[in-house]
Amino acid sequence: SERNEDRGDTFRFSIDGTRLSLRQFDARYGPMETDYQRCLERGVQSVILKLNSSNAARLRFDQETGLPCAFFGASNAPACKMVGSVQDLRSELISQGCDESLLVDKWA
């Protein structure tokens, strides 16, 4: 079934009225750009080009700009104030009015 094919892939794009999961979008259209150097030249940060489902939870953001800047624990991390831990997410959600009793760390 489609549900089994998209296991864990519930976000869906709608293109011309056709709903596609990220996996279906990738299978149909492939990457928009495959050249690593061209991506860098167009402003994509190198940390984004290394992002995958295995390391996504370790991605941290520059507190000043909000842009992705490094992976937690990386030896070559830039000298910026990094945010993006579960505690950071929790604190930000609460500051935006979310009910703390509804937040579960595993969800984040």
MOMO-V877197 format. One record per backbone hydrogen bond with DSSP energy under -0.5 kcal/mol. CO is the residue of the C=O (numbers start at 1). NH is the residue of the N-H. Records with the same first field share a line. If there is no record, write none. Layout:
# MOMO-V877197
CO=NH ; NH
This chain:
# MOMO-V877197
1=5
2=6
4=7
6=9
11=22
13=15 ; 20
14=16
15=18
17=19
18=15
20=13
21=25
22=26
23=27
24=28
25=29 ; 30
26=30
34=36
35=39
36=40
37=41
38=42
39=44
40=43
45=48 ; 49
46=50
47=50
48=51
52=55 ; 56
55=58
56=59
58=72
60=69 ; 70
61=83
62=66
67=62
70=60
71=74
74=77
78=80
80=82
81=63
83=61
85=89
86=90
87=91
88=92
89=93
90=94
91=95
92=96
93=98
94=97
98=100
99=102
100=103
104=107 ; 108
